[in-house]
Amino acid sequence: MSDPKPARTDADLRRTLAEFAVPSEPGNERLAMERVTEAVRDLDIRGENLERLKTAVAEATMNAMEHGNHHRAESPVLIEVSASDTQLSVKITDEGSGPPAFHAETPDLEAKLEGMQTPRGWGLFLIKSMVDDMEVTGDEHHHTVELILHLDGRAEGGT
């Protein structure tokens, strides 16, 4: 008698919608945003949810180009868009090394206004507030930010 097959998970049912690379040059975050928008055109992502996704993709791509690849055009940012029936995933990978140094802490607005903190540092906070979930992983060769949107209506972005 054979063993029963394990239950299929959401990851097993995931289909790739697009895979592409953009050179790490300022302005290419718009290209990445447009290509992701095209890849998800057949999914039911509209209005504010689509705008949030576009903002998150552009910001995560800018971070990857600047912090991971140091704006070296020869070091592309890799983008993978996949979906299941319940989730959209956009993975943005750069060539940064070492453990991810990403923190999506809530910026201290007062400290920033008083000049006690740099005006920078809003990126991951913004990205995380635009999508339903965000995962950051890395190893000695790459950093990946995964943006996740729920497609089953349980969440509305920024939760």
C-alpha positions in Angstrom: 0.0 0.0 0.0 1.4 3.4 -0.9 1.7 6.4 1.4 -1.0 9.1 0.9 0.2 12.2 -0.9 0.8 15.2 1.3 -1.7 18.0 1.2 -0.9 20.6 -1.5 0.1 23.9 -0.1 -0.5 27.4 -1.6 3.1 27.4 -2.7 2.5 24.2 -4.7 -0.2 26.0 -6.6 1.8 29.1 -7.4 2.2 30.1 -11.0 4.9 32.4 -12.3 3.5 35.5 -14.1 6.8 37.2 -14.9 10.5 37.1 -14.3 12.8 39.9 -15.4 15.8 42.0 -14.5 16.3 45.7 -14.6 19.7 47.5 -14.5 20.5 49.3 -11.2 20.1 52.8 -12.6 18.0 55.6 -11.2 14.6 55.7 -12.9 14.4 51.9 -13.6 12.1 51.5 -10.7 9.4 52.9 -13.0 10.2 50.2 -15.5 9.9 47.5 -12.8 6.6 49.0 -11.7 5.2 49.0 -15.2 6.3 45.4 -15.9 4.8 44.2 -12.6 1.5 46.1 -13.4 1.4 44.3 -16.8 2.1 40.9 -15.2 -0.9 41.2 -12.8 -3.3 42.7 -15.3 -5.5 39.6 -15.4 -5.8 39.4 -11.6 -8.5 41.3 -9.7 -6.2 44.1 -8.4 -7.7 47.5 -9.0 -7.9 51.0 -7.8 -6.1 51.7 -4.5 -4.8 48.2 -4.1 -3.1 48.4 -7.5 -1.6 51.9 -6.6 -0.3 50.5 -3.3 1.3 47.6 -5.1 2.9 49.9 -7.7 4.3 52.2 -4.9 5.7 49.2 -3.0 7.4 47.7 -6.1 8.9 51.0 -7.0 10.2 51.7 -3.5 11.6 48.2 -3.0 13.3 48.3 -6.4 14.9 51.7 -5.6 16.2 50.3 -2.3 17.6 47.2 -4.1 19.3 49.4 -6.7 20.8 51.8 -4.2 21.6 49.8 -1.1 22.1 46.3 -2.5 23.7 47.0 -5.9 25.1 50.5 -5.2 23.7 51.8 -8.5 26.0 49.5 -10.5 24.1 49.1 -13.8 25.9 45.8 -14.4 24.3 44.4 -11.2 20.6 44.0 -12.1 17.7 43.8 -9.7 15.8 40.6 -10.3 12.0 40.6 -10.1 9.8 37.5 -9.9 6.0 37.9 -9.9 3.9 34.8 -9.0 0.4 34.1 -7.8 -1.8 31.4 -6.4 -5.6 31.6 -6.1 -5.2 33.5 -2.8 -1.9 35.4 -2.9 0.2 37.5 -5.2 4.0 37.5 -4.5 6.5 40.0 -5.9 10.1 39.1 -5.1 12.8 41.8 -5.6 16.3 40.6 -5.3 19.6 42.5 -5.3 23.3 41.5 -5.0 23.7 42.7 -1.5 25.8 40.5 0.8 25.6 39.6 4.4 22.5 39.4 6.6 19.7 41.7 5.6 20.0 45.1 7.3 16.3 45.9 6.8 14.2 47.2 9.6 10.7 48.4 9.0 10.5 50.3 12.2 8.1 53.2 12.5 10.0 56.4 11.8 10.1 59.0 14.6 8.6 62.0 12.9 9.4 64.4 15.6 13.1 63.4 15.7 13.3 63.7 11.9 11.7 67.1 11.9 14.0 68.3 14.7 17.1 67.1 12.7 17.9 64.4 15.4 17.4 61.6 12.8 18.2 61.5 9.1 15.2 62.4 6.9 15.9 59.1 5.1 14.8 55.7 6.5 11.1 55.7 5.5 11.5 53.1 2.7 10.7 49.8 4.3 8.1 51.4 6.6 6.3 52.7 3.5 6.6 49.4 1.6 5.3 47.4 4.6 2.3 49.7 4.9 1.4 49.3 1.2 1.1 45.5 1.1 -0.5 42.8 3.3 2.8 41.2 4.2 6.5 41.7 3.6 9.3 39.2 4.0 13.0 40.1 3.9 15.6 37.4 3.5 19.2 37.2 2.5 22.4 35.3 2.3 26.1 36.0 1.5 25.2 36.8 -2.1 21.6 38.3 -2.3 18.9 40.2 -0.4 15.3 39.6 -1.3 12.2 41.6 -0.3 9.0 39.7 -1.0 5.8 41.7 -1.2 2.6 39.8 -0.6 -1.0 40.7 -1.4 -3.9 38.6 -0.4 -6.2 38.0 -3.3 -9.1 36.3 -1.4 -10.5 39.5 0.1 -9.3 38.9 3.7 -7.0 41.9 3.8 -6.9 45.2 2.1 -3.2 46.2 2.1 -1.2 47.8 4.9 -2.5 45.4 7.5 
